[in-house]
Structures are given as C-alpha cells and as structure tokens.
Amino acid sequence: MNIGDYLEILKTPWAIFLVVLFFGASIFFHELGHFLAAKKRGLKIERFSIGFGPKLFSWKRDGVEYCISALPLGGYVALPQLADMRGIEGESSEDVEVLPPISYTDKMIVSVMGAVFNVLFAFILASILWVAGQPTSEIMKSTSIGYITSTMSDFEGIEVVGPAKEAGLQVGDKILQIDNTVIEDWADISYSIMIGSGRTEDDKPLAKFTIERDGEVIHLDVKPILASADNKRMIGIQPAEDLIIEEIKENSPAFSGGLMLWDKVISLDGEKVMSYYKYYTHLENNSDKIIEVGVIRSGKKISIPIKPQKVTIDTEGRKIASIGVTFQRKFWTEHIDPVSIIYKNAVITFKVLSALVSRHSDIGLSKLSGPPGIFYALYKSAIFDIRVVLGLTVLINVNLAILNLLPVPVLDGGHMMFATIARLRRKELPQKFIMGTQGAFMIMLFSLMIYVSVFDVGRVIRDNNEEKAYKENIEKAVEPVFNIDEKSDTENK
C-alpha cells in the first residue's frame, strides 16, 4: 500500500463527516426557521425532529421534545395549531380543541420562515465562498466549441450524424445564447441543451443557438438527440481550451523537431485544433505520416513538420501515437459575490421545474436526484475540495427553499395554500380533508423519492465503474520512452 492509498482512506471518514454535517445542517436550518418563528409568534411547539419515522434518540427541554429520527429525508417541527400532521409526525399529546387558534399572519410567517432560513444559510455559505474562492478551470469557463463529434449513438444505439456537425457549428464558434439564455460558462451550455423544451414541427428536440464566428453573429437551429444511459439531450460538442506546451519529453519528435516550451498548438495539417481530444485523435489517425504542427510562438505563426512515434503507455503494452509533449492545464480560483451565486442557483432551479412541467421537454422525474444522488454528489465533492461541498450545499438550500414553497400539500407552500383558501372562504377547511390530503401527498412524495432513488443508484454504480476503470488505467500507466534513432520519412530520404 502506497502513501496515496493511506491518504484515500483518511479522506473517506472526512468526506462522510462533511456529507452528514452539511446535509444535516441544511435540514436543521430549515426547521430552525419554523421553530424560531413559531416561538416568536407564541405557538405551541410539541416536537423538533431531524428526520422522519421512529426516534433514534430524544430529549425534552422547556416542554419541547427534540429528536433525531430514523429516516434522514428531511425534518419537521410539530405545531398542532398550524396543521394536524399526526399521520406524518406521529401522535400528538395536545388537545387541539383546547389550544387557541392562530391568525392567518401567524400561519404564513411560520410556514415561510423555513425557506427564509435556507436562503440565509445559503447566503452565509456563499459569502464564505466569496472570500475563499471557488476552484474553476479553463474548460469550465469556456464558451467556445473545441471539438465536434462527427457521429453519435442515440439511446437506442443507432449511430447518427452529430447534431452539432449537422447544424453547421464549427470549432472555434463562441456560443452567446441558447434558447434566449445568455451563456456565461460551459455549465450553462450543458444545462441549456439538456433542459431545453424547443421542438421542431415534426416534434423532434430543437435548440436555437446564437453564436459568434469571426466577428459575425449567426443564428443556427440545432436538433439534439436523446443519448447516454440517462436518455438526455446531447449535440456532440466539447469545450475549447488552449494547447500550450508545458513539457517536452527527452528524445521525443517534438524535441528533435524544434518545438519549444510555451508554444501554443493551434493546428495540425491545417486543421484548427482547440481540444486535447482532437489533438490526440489526429495524431492516432495519422501516426504513419509527417504532421504539420502549427504553433504560435512569440506572437508569430509557424509550422513545424513532425512525425509521431508509437510509444508504450501502460504495463499491458498499449501504444499510442505521440510527439512527446505535455500541455498546460489552467486552474484558478474565482470570487463571486453571494447574491450572484444564489441568483444563478435559483434560475437553474426554476428552469428545471419549468422543464419538468413542460410537455415539450425531455426532462422526466427519473432525471432528478434523490437522497442517494445528493449524498453521493456531496461525498465526491468532499473528497475533491471542501469549497465544492459549500457550493453544492448552496444549491441544495436554494432548491429546498423554492421546492418547499410550492403549493403542494405536506410542503410549506401547501400549508400557506390551505391557510389562504380558508381566509378567502372565511371558514376553516375540514380537518379530515386536510389530514387526508396531507397523507395522500406524503405517500406520493415518498413514492417519488423511492422512484428517483432507483435511478440515482444506477447512476452511482455507473459513475463508480467509470471511476474504477479510470483509476486502473492510471495505475497501469508508464512513462513513455522515445527512440532518438527513429527518423522521420523526410530525414531518411
């Protein structure tokens, strides 16, 4: 076992701790909002629970029972004057008939404060991120196309022409808008394509692109296909990145051919190159030829003829074509103000909700993340960087705030809806009706969680398998050795 294995083992408990801490804190802050508002308004508070179902342990203080329950899918503050939730929160020891009624204002304030406290918690975390900064990279901030897939397989396994290629998109195009959404980074591009709801006249997926090409603004219609195991909209593009040489291997074709550190590779055989994938693919497809490598050096464009070599890259003897260079990877930290972070997360949440209810989109409930998906995302983020955990927790809290305010029974918005209906009709709704509706929607909510979680587990398994294969390839990797005696065709002649 090497030092890396020990570090990985040490990371796991820390990552699990962070998952429990931040997910639990998100629930706690939501319920704390209800609790403090109820206390301030003078409501009877019977129980404060993190989680649902059977109690794992509990204690009482000042007439309030505090408990941790078995199902970590949320939490509740039992307020018998607000709503009869015995079917969800357990039996009440209070006689609701004896307790004084509460006003419409009390109901609205207590109900909304859970969401308010989620936003407050998100703001605190976003402020920490503003100071500490969020890790980002060139490809994450890119808005230009670096590679276009010629052919793709749809969800049925049928190979088709890549939608981006078919629509006429080109390497180097800068994407300005998709379906009237202004594009700021690559995540905007991915989200806009995936949750788009545009359709053609024959009911096929459609995305309207506005791009900039050589200073000219162009509008193109792109027809995404449904692909991948998740059956989501894709068009076959990858982000652009600069290929700046950071290292040249000893005795390599690049070394003998005259390439230099900090040369920026811009073309191969006259074809524009703006992605690592295009670079490696071109070398592999032309390994027996002399390749004209176009670079920018000290502001000048030059072309250098180089013949790749086949070199061994792993312990199993696998070979690839290489000229022996390593490119610079650009990472940095960005500082975004908390209001902008929260606003962008809110926009994403509303767009996903709009896509869910739109009959024209291809987003279904199976694409959502339930508890397993959220826990897994937090876990992987915790292993990578705690700042990523903070960013994800901000998104989770914004989601919780918005979703809980939807006018759906069992959610806070449902309590507000019932209170408003009662105020308009000037008469309380029948308790049996409220209890029955709450119970039915609670069953639906838990059924939805189970349904979504099944797909979550499938995604987690696939991600783990891909990560395992990637780690195995890394472990088998060997440093390529170049043969200085291998001459190019030009030199042999």
C-alpha positions as CSV (number, residue, x, y, z in Angstrom):
1,M,0.0,0.0,0.0
2,N,1.4,3.4,-1.0
3,I,1.0,6.8,0.6
4,G,-1.8,7.6,-1.8
5,D,-3.8,4.7,-0.6
6,Y,-3.4,5.8,3.0
7,L,-4.5,9.3,2.1
8,E,-7.5,8.0,0.3
9,I,-8.6,6.0,3.4
10,L,-8.1,9.1,5.5
11,K,-10.3,11.1,3.1
12,T,-13.3,8.8,3.3
13,P,-14.2,9.4,7.0
14,W,-13.7,13.1,6.5
15,A,-15.9,13.1,3.4
16,I,-18.6,11.2,5.2
17,F,-18.5,13.6,8.1
18,L,-18.8,16.6,5.7
19,V,-21.8,14.9,4.0
20,V,-23.6,14.4,7.3
21,L,-22.6,17.9,8.5
22,F,-23.8,19.9,5.5
23,F,-26.9,17.9,4.5
24,G,-27.9,17.8,8.2
25,A,-27.3,21.5,8.6
26,S,-29.5,22.2,5.6
27,I,-32.4,20.4,7.2
28,F,-31.6,21.9,10.6
29,F,-31.6,25.5,9.3
30,H,-34.9,24.9,7.5
31,E,-36.6,23.5,10.6
32,L,-34.9,26.1,12.8
33,G,-36.7,28.8,10.8
34,H,-40.1,27.3,11.6
35,F,-39.1,26.8,15.2
36,L,-37.9,30.3,15.9
37,A,-40.9,31.9,14.1
38,A,-43.3,29.7,16.0
39,K,-41.7,30.6,19.3
40,K,-41.7,34.3,18.4
41,R,-45.4,34.2,17.5
42,G,-46.3,32.3,20.6
43,L,-47.4,29.0,19.0
44,K,-47.3,25.7,20.9
45,I,-44.3,23.7,19.8
46,E,-44.5,20.0,20.5
47,R,-41.6,18.5,18.7
48,F,-38.4,19.4,16.8
49,S,-37.2,16.5,14.7
50,I,-34.4,16.0,12.2
51,G,-35.6,13.1,10.1
52,F,-38.9,11.2,9.9
53,G,-40.1,7.9,11.3
54,P,-39.1,6.1,14.5
55,K,-37.0,8.2,17.0
56,L,-33.4,7.1,17.4
57,F,-32.9,9.3,20.5
58,S,-34.7,12.3,22.0
59,W,-34.7,14.7,25.0
60,K,-37.1,17.3,26.4
61,R,-36.5,20.9,27.3
62,D,-38.9,23.6,28.2
63,G,-41.8,21.4,27.1
64,V,-40.4,20.7,23.6
65,E,-39.2,17.3,22.5
66,Y,-36.0,17.3,20.4
67,C,-35.3,14.2,18.5
68,I,-33.2,12.5,15.8
69,S,-35.4,10.2,13.7
70,A,-34.5,7.2,11.5
71,L,-35.3,8.4,8.0
72,P,-32.9,11.3,7.1
73,L,-35.1,12.6,4.3
74,G,-36.0,15.9,6.0
75,G,-37.4,17.0,9.3
76,Y,-40.3,18.7,10.9
77,V,-41.4,21.0,13.8
78,A,-44.7,19.6,15.2
79,L,-47.1,22.6,15.5
80,P,-50.6,21.3,16.3
81,Q,-52.1,24.8,16.0
82,L,-50.8,25.1,12.4
83,A,-51.8,21.8,11.0
84,D,-52.8,18.3,12.1
85,M,-50.0,16.2,10.8
86,R,-50.3,13.1,13.0
87,G,-50.1,10.8,10.1
88,I,-46.6,12.1,9.3
89,E,-45.3,13.5,12.6
90,G,-46.7,10.9,15.0
91,E,-49.5,11.2,17.5
92,S,-49.9,14.5,19.4
93,S,-50.3,14.7,23.1
94,E,-52.0,18.1,22.8
95,D,-55.8,18.7,22.5
96,V,-56.0,20.9,19.5
97,E,-59.5,22.0,20.5
98,V,-58.2,23.5,23.8
99,L,-55.3,25.4,22.1
100,P,-56.2,28.9,21.0
101,P,-56.5,29.4,17.2
102,I,-53.7,31.2,15.4
103,S,-54.1,34.0,12.9
104,Y,-53.6,33.9,9.1
105,T,-50.4,36.0,9.6
106,D,-49.0,33.5,12.1
107,K,-49.6,30.7,9.7
108,M,-47.9,32.5,6.7
109,I,-44.9,33.7,8.7
110,V,-44.2,30.4,10.4
111,S,-44.6,28.5,7.1
112,V,-42.4,30.7,5.1
113,M,-39.5,31.0,7.6
114,G,-38.1,27.6,6.8
115,A,-37.4,28.7,3.2
116,V,-36.1,32.1,4.5
117,F,-33.6,30.3,6.8
118,N,-32.5,28.1,3.9
119,V,-31.7,31.2,1.8
120,L,-30.0,32.7,4.9
121,F,-27.8,29.6,5.3
122,A,-27.1,29.6,1.5
123,F,-26.1,33.3,1.8
124,I,-23.7,32.5,4.7
125,L,-22.0,29.7,2.8
126,A,-21.9,31.8,-0.5
127,S,-20.2,34.6,1.5
128,I,-17.6,32.2,2.7
129,L,-17.1,31.1,-0.9
130,W,-16.8,34.8,-2.0
131,V,-13.9,35.2,0.4
132,A,-12.3,31.7,-0.1
133,G,-12.9,31.5,-3.8
134,Q,-14.3,28.6,-5.9
135,P,-12.0,26.3,-7.9
136,T,-12.5,26.5,-11.6
137,S,-10.7,25.8,-14.8
138,E,-10.3,26.8,-18.4
139,I,-12.8,24.2,-19.8
140,M,-15.4,25.0,-17.1
141,K,-15.3,28.7,-18.0
142,S,-15.1,28.1,-21.8
143,T,-18.0,29.2,-24.0
144,S,-16.3,28.2,-27.3
145,I,-16.5,24.9,-29.1
146,G,-13.3,22.9,-29.1
147,Y,-14.4,19.7,-30.7
148,I,-17.4,18.5,-32.7
149,T,-18.3,14.8,-32.8
150,S,-18.9,13.5,-36.3
151,T,-21.2,10.6,-35.3
152,M,-23.1,9.7,-32.2
153,S,-25.2,6.8,-30.9
154,D,-28.7,7.7,-29.7
155,F,-30.4,6.0,-26.7
156,E,-31.4,3.1,-29.0
157,G,-27.8,2.5,-30.0
158,I,-28.4,3.8,-33.6
159,E,-25.4,5.8,-35.0
160,V,-26.4,9.2,-36.4
161,V,-24.6,12.3,-37.6
162,G,-23.6,14.5,-34.7
163,P,-26.3,17.2,-34.3
164,A,-23.7,20.0,-33.9
165,K,-22.0,18.9,-37.1
166,E,-25.3,18.5,-39.0
167,A,-26.4,22.0,-37.9
168,G,-23.1,23.6,-39.2
169,L,-21.5,24.5,-35.9
170,Q,-17.7,24.8,-36.2
171,V,-14.7,24.5,-33.9
172,G,-13.9,28.0,-32.5
173,D,-17.6,29.1,-32.5
174,K,-18.3,31.2,-29.4
175,I,-21.8,30.3,-28.0
176,L,-23.6,33.5,-27.0
177,Q,-27.1,32.2,-26.3
178,I,-29.1,29.0,-26.4
179,D,-32.9,29.4,-26.5
180,N,-32.5,33.1,-25.4
181,T,-30.5,32.1,-22.3
182,V,-27.3,34.1,-22.1
183,I,-24.3,31.8,-21.9
184,E,-21.6,32.5,-19.3
185,D,-19.7,29.2,-19.0
186,W,-19.8,25.6,-20.1
187,A,-22.2,24.5,-17.4
188,D,-24.8,27.0,-18.9
189,I,-24.3,25.3,-22.3
190,S,-24.8,21.8,-20.8
191,Y,-27.9,22.8,-18.8
192,S,-29.5,24.8,-21.6
193,I,-29.2,21.9,-24.0
194,M,-30.3,19.2,-21.5
195,I,-33.4,21.1,-20.1
196,G,-34.4,22.7,-23.3
197,S,-38.1,22.4,-24.4
198,G,-37.8,23.5,-28.1
199,R,-39.5,21.2,-30.6
200,T,-39.5,21.1,-34.4
201,E,-42.6,20.9,-36.5
202,D,-42.3,17.1,-36.5
203,D,-41.9,17.1,-32.7
204,K,-38.1,16.5,-32.5
205,P,-35.9,18.2,-29.9
206,L,-34.7,21.7,-31.0
207,A,-32.2,24.2,-29.6
208,K,-31.8,27.6,-31.0
209,F,-28.1,28.7,-30.9
210,T,-26.7,32.2,-31.3
211,I,-23.0,32.1,-32.0
212,E,-20.2,34.4,-32.8
213,R,-17.9,33.3,-35.7
214,D,-15.1,35.5,-37.0
215,G,-16.8,38.6,-35.6
216,E,-20.2,37.8,-37.1
217,V,-23.3,36.8,-35.1
218,I,-25.0,33.8,-36.6
219,H,-28.3,32.0,-35.6
220,L,-28.5,28.2,-36.0
221,D,-31.1,25.6,-35.3
222,V,-29.6,22.5,-33.7
223,K,-31.5,19.3,-33.3
224,P,-30.3,17.4,-30.2
225,I,-30.6,13.6,-29.9
226,L,-31.5,11.7,-26.8
227,A,-28.4,9.8,-25.9
228,S,-26.4,8.3,-23.0
229,A,-27.7,5.9,-20.3
230,D,-29.8,8.8,-18.9
231,N,-31.5,9.4,-22.3
232,K,-30.8,13.2,-22.2
233,R,-30.5,15.8,-25.0
234,M,-26.9,16.0,-26.4
235,I,-25.4,17.6,-29.5
236,G,-21.8,16.3,-29.5
237,I,-19.6,19.2,-28.6
238,Q,-16.7,19.7,-26.2
239,P,-15.3,22.9,-24.7
240,A,-12.3,24.7,-26.3
241,E,-9.0,25.1,-24.5
242,D,-5.5,26.4,-25.3
243,L,-2.9,23.8,-26.1
244,I,0.2,25.4,-24.6
245,I,3.3,23.2,-24.3
246,E,4.4,22.9,-20.7
247,E,6.8,19.9,-21.1
248,I,8.8,18.3,-23.9
249,K,9.9,14.7,-23.4
250,E,13.6,13.9,-23.9
251,N,14.5,12.4,-27.3
252,S,10.9,12.9,-28.5
253,P,9.9,14.0,-32.0
254,A,8.8,17.4,-30.5
255,F,12.3,17.8,-29.0
256,S,14.2,16.9,-32.2
257,G,11.7,18.7,-34.4
258,G,12.2,22.1,-32.8
259,L,9.0,22.6,-30.7
260,M,9.7,24.8,-27.6
261,L,8.2,25.3,-24.2
262,W,5.1,27.7,-24.2
263,D,4.5,27.2,-27.9
264,K,0.7,27.2,-28.4
265,V,-0.5,24.5,-30.8
266,I,-3.3,25.8,-33.0
267,S,-3.5,23.4,-35.9
268,L,-2.5,20.0,-37.2
269,D,-2.1,19.6,-41.0
270,G,-4.0,22.9,-41.4
271,E,-7.0,21.8,-39.3
272,K,-7.9,24.0,-36.3
273,V,-7.1,22.3,-33.0
274,M,-8.7,23.6,-29.8
275,S,-9.1,20.5,-27.7
276,Y,-6.9,17.7,-26.3
277,Y,-9.3,15.1,-27.8
278,K,-8.9,16.5,-31.3
279,Y,-5.1,16.7,-30.9
280,Y,-4.7,13.0,-29.8
281,T,-7.3,11.7,-32.3
282,H,-5.4,13.4,-35.2
283,L,-2.1,12.0,-34.1
284,E,-3.5,8.5,-33.8
285,N,-5.2,8.7,-37.2
286,N,-2.0,10.0,-38.9
287,S,0.7,8.1,-36.9
288,D,2.5,7.0,-40.1
289,K,2.7,10.5,-41.6
290,I,4.7,13.7,-41.1
291,I,2.3,16.1,-39.5
292,E,2.5,19.9,-40.0
293,V,2.1,21.3,-36.4
294,G,1.0,24.9,-36.5
295,V,2.0,26.9,-33.4
296,I,2.1,30.4,-32.2
297,R,5.5,31.4,-30.8
298,S,6.2,34.9,-29.5
299,G,3.1,36.2,-31.4
300,K,4.1,34.6,-34.7
301,K,2.5,31.7,-36.5
302,I,4.9,29.0,-37.6
303,S,4.6,25.5,-39.0
304,I,6.9,22.6,-37.9
305,P,6.9,19.1,-39.6
306,I,6.9,16.3,-37.1
307,K,6.4,12.5,-37.4
308,P,4.8,10.9,-34.3
309,Q,6.2,7.8,-32.7
310,K,4.3,4.9,-31.3
311,V,5.2,4.6,-27.6
312,T,4.1,2.3,-24.8
313,I,1.9,4.0,-22.2
314,D,0.9,1.2,-19.8
315,T,2.1,-2.1,-18.3
316,E,-0.1,-4.1,-20.7
317,G,1.9,-2.8,-23.7
318,R,-0.8,-0.5,-25.1
319,K,0.7,2.0,-27.6
320,I,-0.4,5.4,-28.9
321,A,1.0,7.9,-31.3
322,S,2.8,10.8,-29.6
323,I,5.2,13.6,-30.4
324,G,6.2,13.9,-26.7
325,V,4.6,17.0,-25.3
326,T,2.6,17.7,-22.2
327,F,0.1,20.6,-22.2
328,Q,-0.6,23.2,-19.6
329,R,-3.8,22.8,-17.6
330,K,-5.3,26.1,-16.4
331,F,-6.9,26.2,-13.0
332,W,-7.6,29.2,-10.8
333,T,-9.9,30.5,-8.1
334,E,-12.8,32.8,-8.8
335,H,-14.5,35.1,-6.3
336,I,-18.3,35.5,-7.0
337,D,-20.5,37.6,-4.7
338,P,-23.1,35.7,-2.7
339,V,-26.1,37.4,-4.4
340,S,-25.0,36.3,-7.8
341,I,-24.3,32.7,-6.6
342,I,-27.8,32.4,-5.1
343,Y,-29.5,34.1,-8.1
344,K,-27.9,31.7,-10.6
345,N,-28.8,28.7,-8.5
346,A,-32.4,30.0,-8.2
347,V,-32.5,30.4,-12.0
348,I,-31.3,26.9,-12.6
349,T,-33.9,25.5,-10.1
350,F,-36.8,27.4,-11.8
351,K,-35.6,26.2,-15.3
352,V,-35.5,22.6,-14.2
353,L,-39.0,22.9,-12.7
354,S,-40.3,24.5,-15.9
355,A,-38.8,21.7,-17.9
356,L,-40.5,19.1,-15.6
357,V,-43.9,20.5,-16.2
358,S,-43.4,21.3,-19.9
359,R,-44.7,18.6,-22.3
360,H,-42.1,19.7,-24.9
361,S,-39.0,19.0,-22.8
362,D,-37.3,15.6,-22.4
363,I,-36.7,16.0,-18.7
364,G,-38.6,13.5,-16.6
365,L,-38.7,12.7,-12.9
366,S,-36.1,10.0,-13.5
367,K,-33.5,12.7,-14.2
368,L,-33.9,14.3,-10.7
369,S,-31.6,13.5,-7.8
370,G,-33.0,11.9,-4.6
371,P,-31.2,11.3,-1.3
372,P,-28.7,8.8,-2.8
373,G,-27.7,11.1,-5.6
374,I,-27.4,14.1,-3.3
375,F,-25.3,12.1,-0.7
376,Y,-23.1,10.8,-3.5
377,A,-22.5,14.2,-5.0
378,L,-21.7,15.7,-1.6
379,Y,-19.4,12.7,-0.9
380,K,-17.4,13.1,-4.1
381,S,-17.2,16.8,-3.7
382,A,-15.9,16.4,-0.2
383,I,-13.1,14.2,-1.4
384,F,-12.2,16.7,-4.1
385,D,-12.4,20.1,-2.3
386,I,-14.5,21.4,0.7
387,R,-15.2,24.5,-1.3
388,V,-17.1,22.4,-3.9
389,V,-19.1,21.0,-1.0
390,L,-20.0,24.6,0.1
391,G,-21.1,25.4,-3.5
392,L,-23.2,22.3,-3.7
393,T,-24.8,22.9,-0.3
394,V,-25.8,26.4,-1.5
395,L,-27.6,24.9,-4.5
396,I,-29.3,22.3,-2.2
397,N,-30.5,25.1,0.1
398,V,-31.8,27.2,-2.7
399,N,-33.6,24.1,-4.0
400,L,-35.1,23.4,-0.6
401,A,-36.3,27.0,-0.3
402,I,-38.0,27.0,-3.7
403,L,-39.4,23.5,-3.6
404,N,-40.9,23.9,-0.1
405,L,-42.8,27.0,-1.2
406,L,-44.6,25.1,-4.0
407,P,-48.4,24.9,-3.3
408,V,-48.3,21.2,-2.6
409,P,-49.8,19.6,0.5
410,V,-47.3,18.4,3.1
411,L,-44.9,21.1,1.9
412,D,-44.7,24.6,3.5
413,G,-46.4,26.1,0.4
414,G,-49.3,23.6,1.0
415,H,-49.8,25.0,4.5
416,M,-49.8,28.5,3.1
417,M,-52.3,27.5,0.3
418,F,-54.7,25.9,2.8
419,A,-54.4,28.9,5.1
420,T,-55.2,31.3,2.1
421,I,-58.1,29.2,0.9
422,A,-59.6,29.2,4.5
423,R,-59.1,33.0,4.7
424,L,-60.8,33.6,1.3
425,R,-63.8,31.3,2.2
426,R,-63.8,32.8,5.8
427,K,-64.1,29.3,7.2
428,E,-61.5,26.7,8.2
429,L,-61.1,23.7,5.9
430,P,-62.4,20.4,7.4
431,Q,-59.6,18.7,9.4
432,K,-60.5,15.3,7.8
433,F,-60.0,16.8,4.3
434,I,-56.6,18.4,5.3
435,M,-55.4,15.2,7.0
436,G,-56.5,13.0,4.1
437,T,-54.9,15.3,1.5
438,Q,-51.6,15.6,3.5
439,G,-51.5,11.8,4.0
440,A,-52.1,11.1,0.3
441,F,-49.4,13.6,-0.8
442,M,-47.0,12.3,1.7
443,I,-47.3,8.8,0.2
444,M,-46.8,10.3,-3.2
445,L,-43.8,12.2,-2.0
446,F,-42.1,9.1,-0.5
447,S,-43.0,7.1,-3.6
448,L,-41.4,9.8,-5.7
449,M,-38.3,9.6,-3.6
450,I,-38.1,5.9,-4.0
451,Y,-38.6,6.1,-7.7
452,V,-35.9,8.8,-8.1
453,S,-33.6,6.9,-5.8
454,V,-33.7,3.8,-8.0
455,F,-32.3,5.8,-10.9
456,D,-29.8,7.5,-8.6
457,V,-28.4,4.1,-7.6
458,G,-28.0,3.2,-11.3
459,R,-26.1,6.5,-11.9
460,V,-23.9,6.0,-8.9
461,I,-23.0,2.5,-10.0
462,R,-22.1,3.7,-13.5
463,D,-20.0,6.5,-12.1
464,N,-18.2,4.2,-9.7
465,N,-17.5,1.8,-12.5
466,E,-16.1,4.5,-14.8
467,E,-14.0,5.9,-11.9
468,K,-12.7,2.5,-11.1
469,A,-11.7,1.9,-14.8
470,Y,-10.0,5.4,-14.9
471,K,-8.0,4.6,-11.7
472,E,-7.0,1.2,-13.1
473,N,-5.7,2.9,-16.2
474,I,-3.7,5.4,-14.1
475,E,-2.2,2.6,-12.0
476,K,-1.1,0.8,-15.2
477,A,0.4,3.9,-16.8
478,V,4.1,4.0,-17.6
479,E,6.3,6.9,-18.7
480,P,6.7,6.7,-22.5
481,V,10.2,6.2,-23.8
482,F,11.1,7.8,-27.2
483,N,13.6,6.4,-29.6
484,I,16.0,9.1,-30.7
485,D,17.2,6.8,-33.6
486,E,13.8,6.7,-35.2
487,K,13.9,9.2,-38.1
488,S,11.2,10.9,-39.9
489,D,10.5,10.0,-43.6
490,T,11.9,13.3,-44.6
491,E,15.2,12.7,-42.7
492,N,15.6,9.1,-44.1
493,K,15.2,10.4,-47.6
